[in-house]
């Protein structure tokens, strides 16, 4: 029998037009279970199905990049590879048979956080800024033409998600990855239509959201994962992030998956129990004042802290 103390955790909720059986969501994580050819392994499918069988409301399949180049050497679902589609379809069916929804997190790569020598020797970024791993190595700024080529890849990846049977798509834009590098003035020094003003820095992520929506239609929810606090000097603060949330909601985002980190604060990208419970929940209160869509939050939530956060209205 379900403990009434935690009943609110198991209340149904909606994200856009998608119904979830409860408020429990598995955060996107890099499982490294896809195989070299871009197909999901049996090990990976069992991993996700076990969590669906355990009663989770939604699973977000993480660490998927638009193509082999943007994956920078990591094993990921082959979103540009039709050979990966049959197993991705089986993955969706094995999760959905337990009443869980399944969402595909996807992104255009790590940008300046990419390791030199994997993929392109010189990492790409929004601007010519230092590589995270080698500050003496200056990243190559993407051209406008290359940005448009990435948007074309979003069409392909979004269609993959639809064809495989995923219930939702999440845009991977946190941790100071490539999309975040466009949004953040500390990394975006561009002087064209993709840099400078808030509107211009938001242009790339907004175009991504619009591209996904045009591809998948009006019913599939679009989630957006973003770090609201970079947690390092000069990085984006919670206050800085609020106009970004407002602009993205206006663009059509159906829910935000918020946390607080960057590679400069790596402990919070991969938070351990030593950081305490709900170590990134503090960003939710301010976010709730600025957007009306659902907010999700990752980082060591016990049932008690999760319930406290829900009851706070944030």
FENSUL-V983989 format. One line per field, one symbol per residue. ss: DSSP state (h for helix, s for strand, l for the rest). phi: phi as a letter, one per 30 degrees, with the letter a starting at -180 (. if undefined). burial: 1 if it has 16 or more other ideal C-beta (glycine too) atoms within 10 Angstrom, else 0. A space follows every 10 residues. Layout:
BEGIN
ss: ???
phi: ???
burial: ???
END
This chain:
BEGIN
ss: lllhhhhhhh llsssllsss llllssllll llllllllll lhhhhhhhhh hhhllllsss sssssllhhh hlllllllll lhhhhhhhhh hhhhhhllll ssssssslll hhhlllllll lllsslllls lllllllsls sllhhhhhhh hhhhhhhhhh hhhhlllsss sslllllhhh hhhlllllll lllllllhhh hlhhhhhhhh hhhhhhllll ssssssslll lllllllhhh hhhhhhhhhh hlllsssssl llhhhhhhll llhhhlllll hhhhhhhhll lllsssslll llhhhhhhhh hlll
phi: .dddeceddc ddbbbicccc daccbdddbd dhcddddicd ddedddedde ddddjddacc dchccdaddd dhjddbeddc bddddedddd eddddddcic cbccdbacjc iddddejcid dcdcadbdcd dddbedccdc dddddddddd ddddddddde ddddjddabc ddbciidedd dddcddcccd ccdcbjdeed ddeddddddd dddddcjdcd dccbcbddbd iaejddcedd ddddeddddd dkdcacccab aaddbdeddb dcdddidhdb ddddeddddc bcdebcbcjh cdeddddddd ddic
burial: 0000000010 0010110101 1111111100 1011100111 1001100110 1100011111 1111111101 1101111111 1001101101 1101110101 1111111111 1111000010 0111111010 1100000111 1100001001 1011001101 1001111111 1111111111 1111111101 0001100001 1111111110 1110110001 1111111111 1100110101 1101101110 1111111111 1111100110 1000000111 1011011000 1011111111 1000111010 0001
END
